[in-house]
Amino acid sequence: MKYSKIIYWVPRVLSIIFVLFLSMLAFDVFGEYNGWMVVLAFLIHMIPSFVLLALVIVAWKYDLVGAIAFFGFAVWYVAMMGFGYYWTMYAGIAGPAIVVGAFFLLSWFQKRAQLKNQNTT
């Protein structure tokens, strides 16, 4: 039972940390733009964080949504970057997203196993 709580909380905490990390990367616009363009550029850079945050809220209850969302985000990021870079360019963003997605998937499998055990007893 102790491990089930850990498996429940790890993807949720990591997903929030990941969204905060992505949001922090959006602050680079303050050195590039002036005036109202800063606000527009910042909001545009925050779109992935807003989308992932909404998906984290849904994933809080439905683990499979979190797994699909974070795996999908990793694939989307690699596709948007293109394939002409070293693997380290992808690992910094797509790697943590894959890890979070894997933890959500593990949590989903754990819930399924618990439900199966409850139904057989």
N, C-alpha and C positions, 0 to 999 in steps of 0.2 A: 504494500500500500504506500510505503514511503516513496518508492521509485515512481509510482504513478503520479504523485503530486509533482515531482521534479519534471517528469516528462510532460505534464500538463503546462507547467509554468515556463519552462525554458524557451519554447518557440514564441510565446507571447512577449516575454521580456526582450528576447533578441530581436523580434520584429519591431518593437518600439525603438530600440537602440539603433537599428538599421535605418528606420525612417528619420530619426534625428540626425544620423550621419549624412544621409542624402540631403536633408534640409540644410545642413551646415555647408555643403558644397555649393549651394545656391548663393551664398554670400559673396562669391567672387564677382558678382555683377557690380558691386559698389565701387570697385576700382576701374571699371570699364565704361560706365555710363554716367550721365549727368542729368539732373532735374527729374522730371516725371518719367523719363525713360528708365530710370533706375527701378521705379516701382513696377513698371510694366515688365521689364526684364526679370526682376525678382519673382514676380507672380508666374511668369512663364517657366522659369527654372524650378519653381516649386510644384508644378503640375504632377510630376511623378511621385513626389512625397505626398501630395493630397490624395492621389489615387490609391497609393499603397496604404495610407492611413485609413481610408474608407474600407479597404479590403481587410485590414487588420481588425477593424471593428466587427466586420462580418465573421472573420475567421476566429474571433474570440469564442464564438459558439460553434462554428462549423470548421473543424480542422482541415477538412479536405479543401475548402475554399482557400485557406492559407497556403497549403501545399501547392495548389495549382497557381495561385497568384504569384508566389515567390519564384517558382520554377519558370513561370511565364515571363516574369520581369527579367530574369536572368537571360532568357532566350531573346527577349525584346532588346535588351541592352546590347548584347553581342551583335544582333542584326543591325541595330541603329549605328553602332560604331563602325561596322564594316569588318572585313576580315584581313586587313592589311597591316595589323599591328602585332607586336609581341604579345605573348599570352599574359604577361604581367599587366598589360593595359586592361584586360578583361577581368583578371582575378580580383582586383580591388573592389569591384562593384558586384559583378556576377557571382563571384565566389561566396561572399557572405549571404547573398540572396539564395543560393543553392543550399547552403547550410541551414538557413531558417526554413526553407521549404522542406528539407529532409526531416527536420524536427517536427514540423506540423504533420508530415506524413506519418512519422513514428507515433505521434500522439493520436492520430486518427486510427491507426492499426491497434493501438492499445485500447481505445474506446470500443472498437469492434470486438476485440477479444473479450473484454469485460461484459459486453452485452451478450455475446455468445455463451459465456460461462453462466450468466444469470438465467438465460433461457433454457439451458440444459439441466439446471438444478431444480 
